[in-house]
Amino acid sequence: MSDRDRNTVASPVSLTAEDGPGQPPVTPALQDLYRGFEKALLVPLWTEIGDLMPEHPRSRALPHRWEWRTLLDLAARSGELVPVGRGGERRAIALANPSLGGRPYATPTLWAAIQYLMPGEDAPEHRHTQNAFRFVVEGEGVWTVVERDPVPMRRGDFLPQAGLHWHAHHNAADQPMAWIDGLDIPFQYDVEAQFFDFGRDALSAEERTTPERSRAERLWGHPGLVPVSRLGRPAPGAGSPLLRYRWEDTDAALTDQLDLERAGHPGTVEPGHALVRYTDPATAADVLPTIRAQFHRIRPGAETAPRRETGSSVYQVFDGSGRVTVGDASWSVRRGDLFVVPSWAPLSVRSEASPSDSDSGALDLFQFSDAPVLTRLNLFRTHVEENA
């Protein structure tokens, strides 16, 4: 296109002169100035400051809840109809926030999806710059293979995977299995930094084994103990070298916090609310460069104080039941349900769990967020309101 052609293309800039506080008087000269701005593809800040620089975050995302039963039913139907191989490159079904134009985004920065693998199936190998994890709310029998290291996946396990690691999955069981995937796809898409590579079509016999512990867990899965041989020699891509955080360890840590509270000692973040964060055993930093993962346990009858954070979060109910309030939205939730907390929306949770619907007797919530990105940019803020 020539310079002359470019100059004849209709401008996408449209400006309206309006009377108002801080605005210049509307005159023919001002309107003529605005037409000049439009033609030159310029936008004066005084017409946009309320939108571009508001007093507090105004998220494009809405609070929303997805019921696990619905997700699981649709994933099972997909398992019968949709191949898992190179055509679709994973049978993953993403949550689409209702205010993000039909994009497969749970929030403007976070992707969340249910992935479903049929008995005996393999999900072929690939890698991508997107940081990812898997979290298992029910079932077992699938091994994820990261850099040719088979890693078991069982209920309650959290499996982080930093970008650019080769990975595949195989189902060694006679039953289907579902789990949730979390990735920073929307963030990397918007900053235009993503890469993707196809890997091998098939796994080797050694990778199709089903060890109780991966090689990564044997090296890094010992609390407080770091293998000196691996210090200063990180795997490709930043992120935790521990590929599986076992439910047994998470459960014990949460139980101990509430037991300490009952005995009158500090340990919980607020009354009845135990919280742990998954961290890199080599650095104590977040497990992934762009994703923070945490686990909450709220004893029956307890209610968390309304909390606001910059950045967005996705929660999954691991066990129990309760009432969740996000801004003006409020829902009853139970095992498997997922919900979104947009930036700066106040979140409070009331536990209604009991031994009839929770193995721990409490409301257990898995959470992931974009907090590491905002923290590095000095943009992460939090505010906790006083409970009435």
N, C-alpha and C positions, 0 to 999 in steps of 0.2 A: 504494500500500500504506500503510495506517495505521500509526501507531506501535505500536498494540496487535498488529497482524498481524506487524510486524517482530519483536516480542518473542517471538512464538510459533514463529518459524522455527528449525529445528534449527541449532545453532551448528556452524560448520566447525572450531572449535577443540576439540581433544581432548588432554587432559593426563593423564599417568600419574605418580603419585607413586612414585619408586624410590629405594632406598637406594644410596648411592654417594658417592665423594669429592666434597666441596663441596656435597652435597645435604642438605636438611633431613631430620630424622627423619620417617619415615612414620607418621602418626597419623591418627585419624579427623578431627581438626580440620584437618590439612593437606589431606586429601582433600576436605573440605567447602570449603576455600578454593579448591582447584582447580576445583570445580564452579562456584563463583562467578566465577572467571576465565573459564571457558568461556562462561557465560551473558552476561557483559559483553564478550565478544570481546577478551580480554586474554591475552597470552602472557608469562610471566616469563622474563627472559633466562637465569636459572640452569638452565632446562631445555633451552635451545637453543644455548648458547654454543659447544659443540664443533662444531656444524654451521655456525652463522652466522659464527663467528670462529675458523677453524681455524689451525693453526700455519703452514700454507702453502696455496697454492691447490689446490683439489680440483675439477678441471674436470668438467663434465657431459659433455663430449665424449670420445670414445675415439680413439686413433690408428687410422687406417684408410687403406687404399690402394685406388684405383680404376684398373683397367687401361685404357689409352687405346684399345686395340683393341676392347674391349667397348663403351666409350662411343661410339666412332666408328661401330660397326656399328648400334647402337640409334638413334643420331642419323640415320644414313642411312635406316633404315627409317621413322623419323618423317617424314623429308623427303617420302616417297612418300604418307604417310597424313594428315599434319596440316597444315592451312593455316597460313601465316605471318602472315596479316592480322589484322584487328581481333578476330576470335574469340578467339584465344589470345594475341594481342599479343606476338609473338616465338616462334619455335620454339626455346625454351631449356629445357634439361633439367638440373635442379639436382642436385648431390651431396647426399645425405641421410646425415648421420652416424648410425651404427647405434644410438647411445645417446640420441638427441634426439627420440625418440617419433614418428619418421616425418615430422617437419618437414623442409622442403627447405633445411636448413641444414648447411653443412660444419662449422661451429663455432657456438658460441652467439652470435657477433657477425658472422660472415662467410658470405656466399653465394658459391658457385662453381658455374658451369654451363657446359655445352657448348652453343653455339648453332650452328645449321646453316641455311645459305641455299642454295637450289637455283639453277641457272643462270637468269639473267634475272629473278629475284625481287627485289622490294623489301620491306623491312620498314618499315612505315609510321611516320610521325613521332610521337614522344611526348616527354614530359619527366617527371622525378620528382625529389624531394628526395634520393633515394639517390645517393651518390657511386658511380661505376662506372669500370670500365676494360675493355679488350679486350686479350688477348694471343694472338698467332698462333704456333702450334707447327708448322704446315705449311700450305702452299697460299698462293694469292693470287687476286686478281680481284674482291674486294669493296672497296667504298669506303663508309666511314661518313661521314655528312653531319651535321656538328655546327654548329648555328646557320647553316645553309646553306653551309657550307664543306666541300667534298668532301675526305676524307682517305684516302689509300691505306692498305691493310692487307696486309702481306706477312710472310712467315715471320720470326719473331724480333722483330717490331715490338711495342712496348708503347704502347697508346693510352688515356691517362687521360681521364676526363670528369667534371668536378665536377657536383654536383646542379643541377637546374633549367636545364640546357641542352637546347634542342630537338635531337633527333637521330633519324636514320633510317639505313638501310643499303640499298645496292643491289649486286647481283652482276652485274658486267659480263662475266663469263667464261662459257665453255660447260661448266664443271665446277662441282659443288657445292663449298662451302667451309665449314669448321668452325673455330671458335676458342673460347677460354674467356672467359667473362664473370666478373668479380669485382665484388661490390657489398657495401654495408654494410646490406643489408635486415634481417637479424636484429636488429642494434643499433637501427636506427630503429624497427622494429616494437615492440621492448620498451620504448623510451622514449616511444612513441606520438607521434611527430613527423613522420610521413611524409605526403607529398602526391603526387598523380599527375594529369597532364593529357594528354588525347589531343590530337594535333596534326593536321596535314593528312593526307589519305589518299594523296596523290601528290606526287612530287618534280617540280620544274621541270626544263626541259631543261638549264639551266645547272648545276643540282645533279647531274644525271646524267652530267656529263662525268667524265673520268678523268685528272686532272692528276697529274704525277709528285710534286708537292709541294703541300700545302695552303697557303692564305693564312697560317694560323697558323705553319706551319713556315718560310715565307719571312720572317716577322717575328722569330720566337723561336728558330729552329733553328740558331743560330750560336754555337759554344762561347765563353763568356766575353763575349759581346757582347749588350747589351740595348737594344731600341729605345726611345730616350728619349721618343718621342712617345706611348708607351703606359704609361709609368710613372705610377703614381697613378690609373690609369684601368682597373681590372680588369674583366674580363668578369663577367656575372652569376654569382654564387656563387663562393666561395673555391675555389682550386685552380689548378693549372698552366695557363697560357695556351697552352703547347705541346701540341698534340693528338696528336703522334706522335713517339716516341723510336725512331729507326731502329736496326735490328739491326746495321748496319755500324758504328755508333758504339759500341754496347754491346760488340760483339765485339772491336773495337780496344782499348777500355779494359781489358778483361779480359786480352787477350793481352799488353798492355804491362806489366801488373802482374806476371804470371808471368815475363816476360822480365827485368824488373828484379830479381826474386828470384833468378833463375838467375845474374845478373851480380853478385850479392852486395849489392844495394841494397834498402832497405825499400820496401814497396809492397803486400804481401799481409797479410791479417789473421792468418794463421797459416801455417806451412809448407805450400806447395802449394795454398793456398786464396785465390783472388782473389774480391773482392766489391765490387760497385758498387751505389749507391742512386740511384733515379730521383728527381730533385728539381725544384722549381719554378725556372726560370731567372731569375725576377725577385726571388725571396726566398731561395733555397737551402733552403727548407723542404720537407717531404714534398709529393709531387705532389697529394695529396688530403687533406682535413681529417681523414678517418677511416681512411685506408688508406695503409700504407707498402708500397712495392714495391722489391724488390732482385733482383739477379742474381748467382749464385754460379758460379764455375768451379773445379773441383777436379781437379788433375792426376792422371794414372793412378798408382795405388798409394798415394796420400795418403789419410789418414783424419782427419776433423775431430775435435777434442776435444768430448766431450759438453757440450752447452750448454742451459741452461734460460732461459726468458724468461716473464715474466708476459704474459698475452694469448695469442692463438692465431694460427697461421699455416697457410696452404695453399701447398704446393709443387707445381710441375709440372716434370717432367724434360723439358728442351728437347732435349738430345742426350746420347748416351752411355749407359752402364749403371753400376750400382753396387749397393751394399748399404746400406740405410737402417735405422737402429734408432731407434725412438721409444718410450721407456719399455721395457716388456716385449715390444713388437712389433718384428718385424724382417722386411724384405722385400727381394727383388731387384727392381730397377726398371729400366725402359728408356724410350726416347723416348715422351713423351706421358703417361706415368703420373702420376697426381696422388695426393698423400697429405697427411694432416692431422697437425699437431703441436699438441696441446692445451696450455693454459696450464701452465707449469712442468714439462712433461714433458721429460726430457733427450733431445736429438737428436744423433746422430752419423751421419756419412756416409762410406763408403769408396768411392772411385772405382775402378771396374773397366773404365773406358772404354778404347777403342783406336781407331785410324784406321778400323777396319772398321765401327764403329757410331757414330762421332762426327766431324763435320766439323772440330771443333777438336782432336780427339784426347783430349779431357778430358770429365769429367762436368759438364754445364751444367744448372743448376737456376734456374728462376724462382720467386720467393717473394713472397707478399703477406700482410700481417698487419694487426692492429688497433692497432699500436704508437702512432700519433699520438694516439688517444683516451686511452690510458693515460699517455702522456707529459705531455699537458696537465693531467691530473689528479694528476700526481706519483705514479703507481702503477706505472710501468714499471721493472722490475728485471730484471737478467740475471746469470747465474752460469755461469762456464766451469770445468769440472772438468779436472784434470790427466789427460792421456792416459797410459794404462799403458804 
